[in-house]
Amino acid sequence: MTETPPTTATVAEAPTAVPRPGDPVRLVFLFPGRAAATAGMGRALAADPAVRAGIDTQLAALDAVVAGRVHAVLFGPPEAAAPPDAAGPALFILEHALTRLLAGAGLVPDTVVGYGVGEVAAACAAGVLEPSDALRLAVAYGRLAADLPPTATMSVGLPPADLTRHLPRGVRLVAVDTRESCVVAGPEPELRRWERDLAQLYVACHRSAAPAAGYPDDVPARLGPVAAALAGTAPRTPRIRWLSTVTGRPVSADEAVDREHWLRHPLHPVRFADAAAQLGPGDRLVEVGPGSTLTALLRQLTPHLPTRAVLPADNAGRLPSHPDPVGTVRALLAGTGRSESPHLPDQTEAGVPRPGRRR
């Protein structure tokens, strides 16, 4: 439990083969993390009575105070903030509801991937965690996030190996999003100074309001709520392939039933780029959650693989008022429908600089 994140990182090469007509089609669900959570993100989806009933059942399982805060994230006004203790549980509830909605239409994934706290939804979709256990774990991660010291976040347009060689004191790598961009977190003064230094080297940076974990030395001593949430769980072997963003590779049967995985989870950078490198021809990628954060990253990592978001955000960050997740996934599998974001802007929707861009 005292393990700290590695100081160096490499990224596996993503597949470059173009899908061919004869390739077997595999459906991949990708669950975004806490940075994707926005107030009101469940309002449109909950217009479906079955979806709303599932959300209400999950809310009823929570402590009344927590349930009220999570309800506010799911159904509150869009301009409200999503507090860290409620954002994770709200995100899991929404992602689980979307998964059930799609499963009811016969759309079941062959592979799942989760970014950050989205790993909980991925494990649940893979059959590793019961929904009730997954919800308790999401609540525990929310408590951990609220308890950690505040940190600033910055996306940096450097490969992870280059970035980790030059990290300032007190700043740490929290995510490897693509082969050419990473996310770091640390004290605001340190990030501000480093941002000025990087600007002189024409390295693209982007400051984000997205939440980040605290410092490595602080996290292990604060994992009590996570350990308590795990005490009553009995993880099972995956029914389908689960690509972990803790390790960046498929989770084995032995790893899946090891509850220590969830204690290691907050201590390591999110290795999304490595997980995406495990995808290949025939995979059809679906972002199952609010916004298009992962869709934007995948258009850099796996540009030849068809990708859609079921609740895509517009340029102002607004989610669709009349979403059709089932229709979106069916169109993806059929190879029809409008292509999303064919033009790559200077930054992804996650705020990650595009490789090679200059200020």
C-alpha positions in Angstrom: 0.0 0.0 0.0 3.0 2.3 0.1 3.9 1.8 -3.5 4.4 5.1 -5.4 4.0 5.8 -9.1 6.9 5.0 -11.4 9.1 7.9 -12.3 9.5 6.9 -15.9 7.0 5.9 -18.5 7.0 4.6 -22.1 4.0 4.2 -24.4 3.3 1.2 -26.5 2.6 1.8 -30.2 -1.1 1.9 -31.1 -2.3 -0.2 -34.0 -1.9 1.3 -37.4 -3.7 -1.3 -39.5 -6.9 0.0 -41.2 -10.0 -2.2 -40.5 -10.9 -4.4 -43.4 -14.3 -5.8 -44.3 -13.3 -9.3 -43.2 -12.2 -8.3 -39.7 -14.5 -9.6 -36.9 -16.3 -6.7 -35.3 -15.8 -6.2 -31.6 -17.6 -3.6 -29.5 -15.5 -1.7 -27.0 -16.9 0.5 -24.3 -14.8 3.3 -22.8 -15.8 4.9 -19.6 -14.5 8.4 -18.9 -13.2 9.6 -15.6 -14.0 12.3 -13.1 -13.0 15.2 -15.3 -15.9 14.4 -17.6 -18.5 14.8 -14.8 -20.7 17.9 -15.2 -23.7 19.1 -13.3 -26.9 18.1 -14.9 -25.3 15.3 -16.9 -28.1 12.8 -16.2 -31.1 15.0 -17.0 -31.7 14.1 -20.6 -31.0 10.4 -20.2 -33.3 10.1 -17.2 -36.3 11.0 -19.5 -36.3 7.2 -20.2 -38.4 5.7 -17.3 -36.3 2.6 -17.1 -33.1 4.6 -16.9 -34.5 6.9 -14.3 -35.7 3.9 -12.2 -32.2 2.4 -12.3 -30.6 5.7 -11.3 -33.1 6.1 -8.4 -32.4 2.6 -7.2 -28.7 3.4 -7.0 -29.3 6.7 -5.3 -31.5 5.0 -2.7 -28.5 2.8 -1.8 -26.5 5.8 -0.7 -26.3 7.6 2.6 -28.9 10.4 2.5 -26.3 13.2 2.5 -24.2 11.6 -0.2 -27.3 10.8 -2.2 -28.4 14.4 -2.1 -25.0 15.6 -3.4 -24.9 13.0 -6.1 -28.4 13.8 -7.1 -27.4 17.5 -7.5 -24.6 16.5 -9.9 -26.8 14.3 -12.0 -29.8 16.6 -12.2 -28.7 20.0 -11.0 -28.3 23.2 -13.1 -25.5 22.9 -15.7 -23.7 25.9 -14.2 -23.2 24.3 -10.8 -19.9 22.7 -9.9 -19.5 19.0 -9.4 -17.8 18.5 -6.0 -15.1 15.8 -5.9 -16.8 13.6 -3.4 -20.0 13.4 -5.5 -18.6 13.5 -9.1 -17.2 10.0 -9.0 -20.4 8.2 -7.7 -22.5 10.3 -10.1 -20.4 9.3 -13.0 -20.5 5.6 -12.1 -24.3 5.8 -11.7 -24.7 7.4 -15.1 -22.2 5.1 -16.9 -23.8 2.0 -15.3 -27.3 3.3 -16.4 -26.0 3.7 -20.0 -24.4 0.3 -20.0 -27.7 -1.3 -18.9 -29.7 0.7 -21.5 -27.4 -0.5 -24.2 -27.4 -4.1 -22.9 -31.2 -4.0 -23.0 -31.0 -3.4 -26.7 -28.6 -6.3 -27.2 -25.5 -4.1 -27.3 -23.0 -5.8 -25.0 -19.3 -5.0 -25.2 -16.5 -7.4 -26.0 -13.9 -5.2 -24.3 -14.1 -2.4 -21.7 -11.7 0.3 -20.7 -12.0 2.9 -18.0 -10.2 6.2 -17.5 -9.5 7.0 -13.8 -12.6 6.4 -11.8 -14.1 5.1 -15.0 -12.1 1.9 -14.3 -14.8 1.1 -11.6 -17.6 1.2 -14.3 -15.4 -0.9 -16.6 -14.9 -3.6 -14.0 -18.6 -3.6 -13.3 -19.4 -4.0 -17.0 -16.9 -6.8 -17.2 -18.7 -8.7 -14.4 -15.7 -8.3 -11.9 -17.7 -6.1 -9.5 -21.3 -6.2 -8.4 -23.0 -2.9 -9.1 -23.5 -2.3 -5.3 -19.8 -3.0 -4.6 -18.8 -0.8 -7.5 -21.0 2.1 -6.2 -19.4 1.8 -2.7 -16.0 1.9 -4.3 -16.9 5.0 -6.3 -18.1 6.7 -3.1 -14.9 5.8 -1.4 -12.8 7.2 -4.2 -14.9 10.4 -3.9 -14.1 10.7 -0.2 -10.5 10.2 -1.0 -10.5 12.9 -3.7 -12.2 15.3 -1.3 -9.7 14.6 1.5 -6.6 15.1 -0.7 -4.8 18.4 -0.7 -5.8 20.6 -3.6 -3.5 20.5 -6.7 -3.4 22.2 -10.0 -3.5 20.3 -13.3 -1.7 20.9 -16.6 -1.6 19.0 -19.9 1.8 19.0 -21.5 2.6 18.2 -25.1 5.6 16.0 -24.5 6.1 12.2 -24.7 6.1 10.6 -21.2 9.7 9.6 -21.4 10.8 13.2 -22.1 8.4 14.6 -19.5 9.4 12.5 -16.6 13.1 13.4 -17.1 12.3 17.1 -16.5 9.5 17.0 -13.9 10.0 19.8 -11.3 10.1 19.0 -7.6 6.6 18.4 -6.2 5.0 17.9 -9.7 4.0 14.4 -10.7 2.7 12.6 -13.7 -1.0 11.7 -13.4 -1.9 10.5 -16.8 -0.4 9.4 -20.2 -3.1 10.3 -22.6 -1.3 9.9 -25.9 2.2 9.1 -27.2 2.8 12.9 -27.3 0.8 14.3 -24.4 0.6 13.8 -20.6 -1.2 15.3 -17.6 0.7 16.5 -14.6 -0.4 17.8 -11.2 1.3 19.7 -8.4 1.3 23.0 -6.5 0.1 26.0 -8.5 3.4 28.0 -8.1 5.5 25.1 -9.4 3.2 24.5 -12.4 3.2 28.2 -13.2 7.0 28.4 -13.2 7.3 25.2 -15.3 4.7 26.4 -17.8 6.8 29.6 -18.4 9.9 27.4 -18.9 8.1 25.1 -21.3 6.7 28.1 -23.3 10.3 29.2 -24.0 10.9 25.7 -25.5 7.7 26.0 -27.6 6.1 23.1 -25.7 2.3 23.4 -25.8 0.6 23.4 -22.4 -2.9 23.7 -21.3 -4.2 24.5 -17.8 -7.3 22.6 -16.8 -9.8 22.8 -14.0 -10.1 19.0 -14.1 -9.5 17.4 -10.6 -6.3 15.5 -9.9 -5.0 13.3 -7.2 -2.9 14.5 -4.4 0.8 13.9 -3.9 2.0 10.2 -3.8 3.3 10.4 -0.2 -0.1 11.6 1.0 -2.3 9.0 -0.7 -1.4 5.7 1.0 -2.2 7.0 4.4 -5.6 8.1 3.2 -6.8 4.9 1.7 -8.9 3.8 4.7 -12.3 4.5 3.0 -11.2 2.5 0.0 -10.0 -0.4 2.1 -13.3 -0.3 4.0 -15.3 -0.3 0.8 -13.4 -3.4 -0.4 -13.8 -5.4 2.8 -17.1 -6.9 1.8 -16.4 -7.3 -1.9 -15.7 -10.5 -3.7 -14.3 -9.7 -7.2 -14.8 -12.3 -9.9 -12.8 -13.1 -13.0 -13.8 -11.0 -16.0 -16.5 -12.3 -18.4 -15.0 -10.1 -21.2 -11.7 -8.5 -21.9 -11.0 -5.7 -19.4 -8.1 -3.3 -20.3 -6.9 -1.6 -17.2 -5.5 1.9 -17.3 -3.6 1.2 -14.1 -1.3 -1.3 -16.0 -2.2 -0.4 -19.6 -2.8 -4.0 -20.5 -5.5 -6.7 -20.2 -6.4 -7.7 -16.7 -5.7 -11.4 -16.0 -8.0 -13.6 -13.9 -5.7 -13.5 -11.0 -5.4 -9.7 -11.1 -9.1 -9.3 -11.4 -9.9 -11.1 -8.1 -7.1 -9.2 -6.3 -8.7 -6.5 -4.2 -5.3 -4.8 -3.9 -5.8 -3.6 -7.5 -8.2 -0.9 -6.2 -5.7 0.2 -3.5 -3.0 0.6 -6.2 -5.3 2.4 -8.5 -4.9 5.9 -6.9 -1.1 5.5 -6.7 -0.4 5.2 -10.4 -0.7 7.4 -13.5 -3.6 6.7 -15.8 -2.0 4.7 -18.7 -4.8 5.4 -21.3 -2.4 5.5 -24.2 -1.0 2.0 -23.4 -4.6 0.6 -23.0 -5.6 2.1 -26.3 -2.5 0.4 -27.9 -4.2 -3.0 -27.1 -7.0 -2.2 -29.5 -6.9 -3.3 -33.1 -8.7 -3.8 -36.5 -12.3 -4.8 -36.0 -12.8 -2.8 -32.8 -15.6 -0.3 -32.7 -15.1 2.2 -29.9 -17.9 3.7 -27.9 -17.5 6.4 -25.2 -20.1 5.4 -22.6 -20.4 8.6 -20.4 -20.8 12.3 -20.6 -18.9 14.3 -23.3 -16.3 13.3 -25.8 -13.1 13.4 -23.8 -11.9 9.9 -24.7 -13.2 10.1 -28.2 -10.9 13.1 -28.9 -7.9 11.2 -27.5 -8.7 8.1 -29.5 -8.8 10.1 -32.7 -5.1 10.7 -32.1 -4.3 7.2 -30.8 -6.4 5.0 -33.1 -7.4 7.3 -36.0 -8.4 4.3 -38.2 -10.8 2.8 -35.7 -14.4 3.9 -35.8 -15.3 5.9 -32.6 -18.4 7.5 -31.3 -19.6 9.2 -28.1 -23.1 8.4 -26.9 -23.5 11.7 -25.1 -21.3 14.0 -27.2 -20.7 17.6 -25.9 -21.0 20.5 -28.3 -18.4 23.3 -28.5 -19.9 25.0 -25.5 -19.7 21.8 -23.4 -23.4 21.1 -23.5 -24.7 17.5 -23.6 -27.4 16.6 -26.1 -31.0 17.3 -25.0 -32.4 14.3 -26.8 -29.6 11.6 -26.8 -30.0 8.3 -28.6 -27.3 6.0 -27.2 -28.8 2.9 -28.8 -29.1 4.5 -32.2 -25.6 5.9 -32.0 -24.0 2.5 -31.2 -26.1 0.7 -33.9 -25.0 3.3 -36.5 -21.4 2.7 -35.5 -21.7 -1.0 -35.9 -23.5 -0.6 -39.2 -20.8 1.8 -40.4 -23.4 4.6 -41.0 -24.2 7.9 -39.4 -22.5 11.3 -39.2 -18.8 11.2 -38.3 -18.0 13.2 -35.1 -15.2 15.8 -35.1 -13.5 14.9 -38.4 -11.3 17.9 -37.9 -8.8 17.8 -35.1 -8.6 21.1 -33.2 -5.5 22.4 -31.6 -6.6 20.8 -28.3 -8.6 17.8 -27.4 -11.9 18.2 -25.5 -9.9 17.0 -22.5 -7.6 20.0 -22.9 -4.7 18.0 -24.1 -2.4 19.8 -26.6 -2.1 18.3 -30.0 1.4 16.9 -30.7 3.7 19.4 -32.4 1.5 22.4 -31.9 3.2 25.6 -30.9 1.9 28.5 -28.9 
